């Protein structure tokens, strides 16, 4: 029996099989979870092809986090299929090209607003929309929201406005944990080290992260291996960490703690 046996979990952010969300979905299924996968816009066809590698996960639920009507429709579809949610994985992030690698004074506010809406505000939007389904969880310890993060306490080369969005995401996680805790809903962030995914390749200077992270991390780091991230996400989704909320769990080989 897996530690997620009987859990019903919504997973966003799956594009290819090297995405962190795909690894989490695969691990969650292995631990007994039923999952629903979402897709956004033109990427939905790619999500659909990738999701086939997970087995029968049903129809992909359209979910563009910039559309209030699409969020509402997604809630209705998930309600019809699952009736409740025991977990939600937020693996959503995007910044226009001007927000990355050009310094902090080049991007226009509309570009910055897009980055913040998709990468940060969307966590609140989904938590609020799916709140009634999360409240119905009958899992030990209640429902769990896990959002993927990248250490927002430091200024990294070329990360620019996405770094600001991640810092805001970390603060938002604490506020959501405070608000949802009395309803037995946990909210935690998982700050992963750099993993070689399609999303990571869009970040200018990602090769620099690859070259230096392993040297900084006392436990070492392999940018091709996301299994530790998947394992930690599953633990956060499970009753094993039922008294943990408002936390940022670092899965980065310890690099965040080094000077």
KOLTI-411631 format. One record per residue (C-alpha): residue number from 1; x, y, z. Coordinates in pm, 1 decimal, always signed. Example, Ala and Ser with C-alpha at 12.3 -4.5 7.8 and 13.67 -1.06 7.14 Angstrom:
+-----+----------+----------+----------+
!   k !        u !        v !        w !
+-----+----------+----------+----------+
!   1 !  +1230.0 !   -450.0 !   +780.0 !
!   2 !  +1367.0 !   -106.0 !   +714.0 !
+-----+----------+----------+----------+
***
This chain:
+-----+----------+----------+----------+
!   k !        u !        v !        w !
+-----+----------+----------+----------+
!   1 !     +0.0 !     +0.0 !     +0.0 !
!   2 !   +142.5 !   +338.5 !   -103.8 !
!   3 !   +149.9 !   +647.8 !   +115.1 !
!   4 !    -91.0 !   +823.9 !   -123.8 !
!   5 !   -337.9 !   +538.8 !   -147.1 !
!   6 !   -684.9 !   +681.3 !   -207.4 !
!   7 !   -557.2 !  +1035.9 !   -259.3 !
!   8 !   -698.0 !  +1241.4 !   -545.8 !
!   9 !   -448.8 !  +1496.8 !   -670.9 !
!  10 !   -456.3 !  +1770.3 !   -933.6 !
!  11 !   -122.4 !  +1828.1 !  -1105.6 !
!  12 !    -43.4 !  +2132.7 !  -1318.0 !
!  13 !   +263.5 !  +2211.2 !  -1524.4 !
!  14 !   +326.0 !  +1886.5 !  -1713.4 !
!  15 !   +467.6 !  +1952.7 !  -2058.4 !
!  16 !   +737.5 !  +1695.3 !  -2128.7 !
!  17 !   +858.6 !  +1391.9 !  -1938.6 !
!  18 !  +1160.3 !  +1584.9 !  -1810.5 !
!  19 !   +936.9 !  +1834.7 !  -1628.5 !
!  20 !   +933.1 !  +1828.7 !  -1249.1 !
!  21 !   +554.7 !  +1796.7 !  -1255.9 !
!  22 !   +576.9 !  +1478.6 !  -1465.4 !
!  23 !   +817.1 !  +1320.7 !  -1216.5 !
!  24 !   +587.5 !  +1411.2 !   -928.7 !
!  25 !   +286.0 !  +1267.9 !  -1112.0 !
!  26 !   +469.6 !   +944.8 !  -1186.6 !
!  27 !   +581.3 !   +906.7 !   -823.9 !
!  28 !   +234.1 !   +992.9 !   -690.3 !
!  29 !    +74.8 !   +723.6 !   -907.9 !
!  30 !   +332.8 !   +471.2 !   -787.0 !
!  31 !   +226.9 !   +555.8 !   -429.7 !
!  32 !   -139.2 !   +487.0 !   -504.0 !
!  33 !   -275.3 !   +830.0 !   -599.5 !
!  34 !   -534.4 !   +905.0 !   -864.3 !
!  35 !   -438.0 !  +1215.3 !  -1057.5 !
!  36 !   -591.2 !  +1472.0 !  -1287.8 !
!  37 !   -357.1 !  +1655.3 !  -1524.1 !
!  38 !   -416.6 !  +2007.5 !  -1652.6 !
!  39 !   -295.4 !  +2172.1 !  -1971.0 !
!  40 !   -278.0 !  +2532.5 !  -2083.1 !
!  41 !   -338.8 !  +2683.4 !  -2425.2 !
!  42 !   -125.1 !  +2563.6 !  -2714.3 !
!  43 !    +79.2 !  +2345.8 !  -2480.0 !
!  44 !   -221.1 !  +2122.7 !  -2405.8 !
!  45 !   -153.6 !  +1892.4 !  -2702.3 !
!  46 !   +201.5 !  +1837.9 !  -2576.4 !
!  47 !    +70.1 !  +1776.2 !  -2224.4 !
!  48 !   -177.3 !  +1523.8 !  -2364.9 !
!  49 !    +97.7 !  +1327.1 !  -2544.8 !
!  50 !   +322.7 !  +1331.0 !  -2238.3 !
!  51 !    +41.5 !  +1227.3 !  -2001.8 !
!  52 !     -8.2 !   +904.2 !  -2200.1 !
!  53 !   +324.0 !   +788.8 !  -2053.6 !
!  54 !   +160.7 !   +801.0 !  -1709.3 !
!  55 !   -112.3 !   +552.9 !  -1804.0 !
!  56 !   -483.5 !   +625.8 !  -1798.0 !
!  57 !   -521.6 !   +965.0 !  -1629.0 !
!  58 !   -839.1 !  +1060.8 !  -1813.5 !
!  59 !   -896.5 !  +1370.4 !  -2022.8 !
!  60 !   -660.5 !  +1663.4 !  -1976.0 !
!  61 !   -841.8 !  +1948.4 !  -1800.7 !
!  62 !   -793.8 !  +2286.6 !  -1973.2 !
!  63 !   -657.1 !  +2536.3 !  -1721.7 !
!  64 !   -526.5 !  +2876.0 !  -1826.2 !
!  65 !   -458.1 !  +3052.3 !  -1497.0 !
!  66 !   -505.6 !  +3393.0 !  -1659.0 !
!  67 !   -869.3 !  +3310.3 !  -1739.9 !
!  68 !  -1122.2 !  +3323.0 !  -1456.3 !
!  69 !  -1380.7 !  +3140.9 !  -1666.6 !
!  70 !  -1140.1 !  +2858.4 !  -1751.8 !
!  71 !  -1045.0 !  +2819.1 !  -1385.5 !
!  72 !  -1414.4 !  +2795.1 !  -1295.2 !
!  73 !  -1473.4 !  +2535.7 !  -1568.5 !
!  74 !  -1173.8 !  +2334.8 !  -1445.1 !
!  75 !  -1317.2 !  +2329.0 !  -1092.6 !
!  76 !  -1645.6 !  +2198.8 !  -1230.9 !
!  77 !  -1473.5 !  +1923.7 !  -1433.2 !
!  78 !  -1260.2 !  +1812.8 !  -1138.2 !
!  79 !  -1566.3 !  +1813.0 !   -912.2 !
!  80 !  -1752.8 !  +1590.2 !  -1156.9 !
!  81 !  -1464.0 !  +1342.9 !  -1183.3 !
!  82 !  -1327.0 !  +1339.7 !   -829.5 !
!  83 !  -1580.1 !  +1507.8 !   -600.5 !
!  84 !  -1296.9 !  +1624.2 !   -378.0 !
!  85 !   -923.6 !  +1695.8 !   -382.0 !
!  86 !   -662.3 !  +1569.3 !   -139.5 !
!  87 !   -375.7 !  +1746.4 !   -310.4 !
!  88 !   -287.6 !  +2015.6 !   -562.2 !
!  89 !    +53.0 !  +2061.4 !   -724.1 !
!  90 !   +126.9 !  +2412.1 !   -851.6 !
!  91 !   +408.7 !  +2382.8 !  -1106.5 !
!  92 !   +333.4 !  +2696.0 !  -1306.2 !
!  93 !   +575.1 !  +2970.3 !  -1399.8 !
!  94 !   +632.2 !  +3205.7 !  -1689.6 !
!  95 !   +805.2 !  +3535.9 !  -1754.7 !
!  96 !   +823.0 !  +3726.8 !  -2082.2 !
!  97 !  +1166.9 !  +3737.2 !  -2242.0 !
!  98 !  +1222.4 !  +4097.0 !  -2130.6 !
!  99 !  +1203.2 !  +3988.2 !  -1764.5 !
! 100 !  +1500.7 !  +3751.4 !  -1781.6 !
! 101 !  +1863.3 !  +3833.4 !  -1846.5 !
! 102 !  +1821.5 !  +4206.1 !  -1913.0 !
! 103 !  +1850.8 !  +4349.3 !  -1563.5 !
! 104 !  +1577.5 !  +4493.4 !  -1345.1 !
! 105 !  +1513.0 !  +4815.9 !  -1535.5 !
! 106 !  +1446.1 !  +4693.5 !  -1886.9 !
! 107 !  +1112.2 !  +4512.7 !  -1855.6 !
! 108 !   +791.2 !  +4709.6 !  -1887.8 !
! 109 !   +531.2 !  +4685.7 !  -1614.0 !
! 110 !   +291.3 !  +4487.0 !  -1836.3 !
! 111 !   +567.0 !  +4226.2 !  -1882.7 !
! 112 !   +636.7 !  +4219.6 !  -1508.3 !
! 113 !   +263.6 !  +4196.3 !  -1435.9 !
! 114 !   +238.0 !  +3893.6 !  -1666.3 !
! 115 !   +524.2 !  +3722.0 !  -1484.7 !
! 116 !   +368.0 !  +3789.9 !  -1143.7 !
! 117 !    +17.2 !  +3688.2 !  -1248.8 !
! 118 !   +123.6 !  +3352.1 !  -1391.3 !
! 119 !   +411.3 !  +3264.7 !  -1158.3 !
! 120 !   +278.2 !  +3401.7 !   -827.4 !
! 121 !    -84.4 !  +3512.6 !   -821.1 !
! 122 !   -195.7 !  +3190.2 !   -989.6 !
! 123 !   -123.0 !  +2998.4 !   -667.0 !
! 124 !   -379.3 !  +3210.4 !   -482.3 !
! 125 !   -623.3 !  +3188.4 !   -773.5 !
! 126 !   -610.6 !  +2808.0 !   -779.0 !
! 127 !   -614.1 !  +2770.5 !   -400.4 !
! 128 !   -923.9 !  +2987.7 !   -382.4 !
! 129 !  -1104.2 !  +2824.1 !   -672.8 !
! 130 !  -1038.4 !  +2466.3 !   -559.4 !
! 131 !  -1086.4 !  +2546.4 !   -190.1 !
! 132 !  -1430.8 !  +2378.6 !   -166.9 !
! 133 !  -1290.8 !  +2054.5 !   -312.7 !
! 134 !   -985.8 !  +2065.6 !    -85.3 !
! 135 !  -1212.1 !  +2119.5 !   +216.0 !
! 136 !  -1380.5 !  +1786.1 !   +135.9 !
! 137 !  -1057.6 !  +1587.1 !   +166.7 !
! 138 !  -1088.0 !  +1283.3 !   +390.7 !
! 139 !   -713.4 !  +1217.7 !   +396.3 !
! 140 !   -536.2 !  +1192.9 !   +730.6 !
! 141 !   -411.4 !  +1544.5 !   +797.5 !
! 142 !   -638.4 !  +1696.7 !   +535.7 !
! 143 !   -549.6 !  +1834.1 !   +194.0 !
! 144 !   -208.0 !  +1951.9 !    +78.3 !
! 145 !   -104.6 !  +2219.6 !   -171.0 !
! 146 !   +254.1 !  +2197.1 !   -295.1 !
! 147 !   +402.8 !  +2475.7 !   -508.5 !
! 148 !   +735.1 !  +2445.0 !   -688.7 !
! 149 !   +981.9 !  +2719.5 !   -602.0 !
! 150 !  +1337.8 !  +2831.2 !   -669.4 !
! 151 !  +1513.0 !  +2990.3 !   -370.8 !
! 152 !  +1377.2 !  +3344.9 !   -353.6 !
! 153 !  +1609.6 !  +3466.6 !    -77.8 !
! 154 !  +1901.3 !  +3544.4 !   -308.3 !
! 155 !  +1965.3 !  +3742.8 !   -625.6 !
! 156 !  +2084.2 !  +3504.0 !   -896.2 !
! 157 !  +2258.4 !  +3608.1 !  -1217.4 !
! 158 !  +2013.6 !  +3672.6 !  -1503.8 !
! 159 !  +1707.6 !  +3545.0 !  -1311.7 !
! 160 !  +1586.3 !  +3901.6 !  -1261.8 !
! 161 !  +1206.8 !  +3945.1 !  -1236.1 !
! 162 !  +1145.3 !  +3572.1 !  -1206.7 !
! 163 !  +1347.6 !  +3587.9 !   -886.0 !
! 164 !  +1113.3 !  +3858.9 !   -760.2 !
! 165 !   +814.3 !  +3644.0 !   -857.8 !
! 166 !   +956.9 !  +3349.9 !   -662.1 !
! 167 !  +1021.8 !  +3566.6 !   -355.3 !
! 168 !   +660.0 !  +3681.5 !   -373.0 !
! 169 !   +547.5 !  +3319.6 !   -413.7 !
! 170 !   +727.0 !  +3228.7 !    -91.1 !
! 171 !   +552.4 !  +3506.7 !    +98.3 !
! 172 !   +218.5 !  +3414.0 !    -55.5 !
! 173 !   +265.5 !  +3053.0 !    +57.6 !
! 174 !   +290.4 !  +3167.8 !   +419.4 !
! 175 !    -21.3 !  +3382.6 !   +396.2 !
! 176 !   -220.4 !  +3104.2 !   +231.2 !
! 177 !   -101.7 !  +2861.0 !   +498.9 !
! 178 !   -231.5 !  +3099.2 !   +766.8 !
! 179 !   -567.5 !  +3139.5 !   +595.0 !
! 180 !   -627.4 !  +2776.9 !   +496.7 !
! 181 !   -478.4 !  +2601.5 !   +799.2 !
! 182 !   -800.3 !  +2619.9 !  +1006.3 !
! 183 !   -969.8 !  +2432.8 !   +720.0 !
! 184 !   -713.5 !  +2152.0 !   +745.9 !
! 185 !   -543.8 !  +2252.6 !   +419.6 !
! 186 !   -163.9 !  +2268.2 !   +419.1 !
! 187 !    +38.9 !  +2493.8 !   +189.0 !
! 188 !   +409.8 !  +2434.1 !   +138.8 !
! 189 !   +672.6 !  +2527.6 !   -117.2 !
! 190 !   +939.7 !  +2298.0 !   -255.5 !
! 191 !  +1251.5 !  +2490.2 !   -357.1 !
! 192 !  +1431.7 !  +2264.7 !   -602.3 !
! 193 !  +1783.7 !  +2303.2 !   -726.7 !
! 194 !  +1832.0 !  +2349.7 !  -1101.7 !
! 195 !  +1704.5 !  +2058.0 !  -1311.5 !
! 196 !  +1756.9 !  +2038.4 !  -1685.8 !
! 197 !  +1402.8 !  +2082.3 !  -1818.8 !
! 198 !  +1253.3 !  +2267.0 !  -2114.4 !
! 199 !  +1149.3 !  +2546.7 !  -1877.5 !
! 200 !  +1501.7 !  +2574.5 !  -1737.1 !
! 201 !  +1653.7 !  +2596.9 !  -2084.9 !
! 202 !  +1450.4 !  +2913.6 !  -2145.0 !
! 203 !  +1637.6 !  +3088.0 !  -1861.4 !
! 204 !  +1940.7 !  +3281.1 !  -1989.9 !
! 205 !  +2261.3 !  +3155.0 !  -1834.9 !
! 206 !  +2115.8 !  +2827.1 !  -1709.5 !
! 207 !  +2447.0 !  +2662.6 !  -1799.8 !
! 208 !  +2602.4 !  +2878.5 !  -1528.6 !
! 209 !  +2373.3 !  +2719.1 !  -1269.0 !
! 210 !  +2465.9 !  +2373.9 !  -1394.2 !
! 211 !  +2836.8 !  +2446.6 !  -1370.7 !
! 212 !  +2838.1 !  +2593.0 !  -1019.9 !
! 213 !  +2554.6 !  +2429.2 !   -826.5 !
! 214 !  +2726.0 !  +2093.3 !   -781.9 !
! 215 !  +3032.9 !  +2267.4 !   -641.0 !
! 216 !  +2827.6 !  +2471.7 !   -391.6 !
! 217 !  +2604.5 !  +2187.4 !   -272.8 !
! 218 !  +2764.6 !  +1983.8 !     +9.2 !
! 219 !  +2560.9 !  +1679.8 !    -95.6 !
! 220 !  +2639.9 !  +1735.1 !   -462.2 !
! 221 !  +2378.6 !  +1791.0 !   -731.4 !
! 222 !  +2284.1 !  +1624.0 !  -1059.4 !
! 223 !  +2086.5 !  +1851.2 !  -1294.5 !
! 224 !  +1960.7 !  +1542.2 !  -1479.7 !
! 225 !  +1806.3 !  +1371.4 !  -1174.3 !
! 226 !  +1478.8 !  +1506.8 !  -1035.3 !
! 227 !  +1391.9 !  +1198.4 !   -829.3 !
! 228 !  +1467.5 !  +1367.1 !   -495.4 !
! 229 !  +1228.0 !  +1647.4 !   -589.8 !
! 230 !   +953.2 !  +1396.3 !   -673.5 !
! 231 !  +1008.0 !  +1203.7 !   -349.8 !
! 232 !   +986.4 !  +1520.6 !   -140.7 !
! 233 !   +672.1 !  +1640.5 !   -317.6 !
! 234 !   +505.4 !  +1306.5 !   -249.0 !
! 235 !   +601.2 !  +1331.0 !   +118.9 !
! 236 !   +447.5 !  +1680.7 !   +134.7 !
! 237 !   +129.8 !  +1555.7 !    -31.0 !
! 238 !   +105.4 !  +1262.5 !   +208.7 !
! 239 !     -1.0 !  +1237.2 !   +575.8 !
! 240 !   +367.2 !  +1192.1 !   +669.2 !
! 241 !   +406.0 !  +1572.1 !   +688.8 !
! 242 !    +54.1 !  +1647.6 !   +811.5 !
! 243 !   +175.8 !  +1899.8 !  +1072.2 !
! 244 !   +391.3 !  +2095.8 !   +825.4 !
! 245 !   +256.7 !  +2409.0 !   +658.5 !
! 246 !   +384.8 !  +2751.8 !   +558.4 !
! 247 !   +725.9 !  +2597.4 !   +498.6 !
! 248 !   +983.4 !  +2609.4 !   +220.9 !
! 249 !  +1148.8 !  +2270.0 !   +184.0 !
! 250 !  +1480.0 !  +2295.6 !     -0.4 !
! 251 !  +1576.4 !  +2004.6 !   -223.9 !
! 252 !  +1900.6 !  +2140.0 !   -366.9 !
! 253 !  +2184.4 !  +1938.0 !   -217.3 !
! 254 !  +2217.5 !  +2200.8 !    +57.6 !
! 255 !  +2340.6 !  +2478.6 !   -174.4 !
! 256 !  +2095.7 !  +2734.6 !    -30.0 !
! 257 !  +2262.0 !  +2712.9 !   +312.8 !
! 258 !  +2617.8 !  +2772.4 !   +194.2 !
! 259 !  +2794.1 !  +3109.0 !   +194.4 !
+-----+----------+----------+----------+
***
